[in-house]
């Protein structure tokens, strides 16, 4: 089973309180072990609904995965 590099970040226009970690690494190819990313929201006391677009770039495949993220903070 091989590996491929990835880079993850929130796209411009996403709420600045959103972050992802790790932002880079290596993942198993399709059918291998799962890779887990942690999404955090640090709203600094703000309340409301925050949205963002998480993009995972797979440069070896010349492809990207995109996920819409919605967080509700009270």
C-alpha distance (Angstrom), angle and dihedral (degrees) to the residues before:
residue distance angle dihedral
X1 . . .
X2 3.80 . .
X3 3.75 133.3 .
X4 3.78 134.6 -134.3
X5 3.78 133.2 -161.6
X6 3.80 122.3 -111.9
X7 3.80 137.1 -172.3
X8 3.81 122.2 -161.0
X9 3.80 131.6 -167.8
X10 3.77 142.2 139.9
X11 3.80 113.4 -94.6
X12 3.81 121.9 -115.8
X13 3.79 109.6 -82.5
X14 3.81 93.0 40.2
X15 3.79 116.4 124.5
X16 3.84 108.3 -85.5
X17 3.83 92.8 -130.4
X18 3.83 90.8 69.0
X19 3.80 121.4 92.6
X20 3.80 138.1 164.7
X21 3.79 131.6 -149.8
X22 2.89 138.7 -126.1
X23 3.79 92.2 28.6
X24 3.82 93.4 -168.1
X25 3.77 138.4 19.1
X26 3.79 146.5 110.3
X27 3.80 126.0 -69.4
X28 3.78 133.2 -167.9
X29 3.75 115.7 -103.2
X30 3.81 119.4 -107.0
X31 3.80 111.9 -51.0
X32 3.82 93.9 24.7
X33 3.78 131.1 106.0
X34 3.80 119.0 -47.8
X35 3.79 120.9 -102.8
X36 3.80 117.3 -145.1
X37 3.80 124.8 -149.5
X38 3.80 122.0 -167.5
X39 3.79 118.9 -138.5
X40 3.80 115.4 -158.8
X41 3.79 132.2 -171.4
X42 3.81 119.4 -159.2
X43 3.83 102.8 179.1
X44 3.84 95.1 174.1
X45 3.80 92.9 -135.6
X46 3.80 96.2 -43.0
X47 3.79 118.9 133.3
X48 3.78 126.1 -153.6
X49 3.77 143.2 68.6
X50 3.79 115.9 -47.7
X51 3.80 123.1 -168.1
X52 3.75 135.0 -169.6
X53 3.78 144.0 164.7
X54 3.80 113.9 -120.8
X55 3.81 111.4 -154.2
X56 3.80 123.6 -166.1
X57 3.79 111.6 -165.7
X58 3.82 119.2 -154.9
X59 3.82 102.1 -170.5
X60 3.82 96.3 -178.8
X61 3.82 89.8 59.5
X62 3.82 94.1 37.1
X63 3.81 86.8 -127.2
X64 3.80 140.9 119.9
X65 3.79 135.1 -154.9
X66 3.81 117.9 -149.6
X67 3.79 129.8 -163.9
X68 3.80 128.9 -175.8
X69 3.83 110.3 -134.7
X70 3.81 124.0 -162.0
X71 3.82 122.1 -174.8
X72 3.81 126.4 -175.4
X73 3.81 114.4 -155.3
X74 3.83 122.6 -168.9
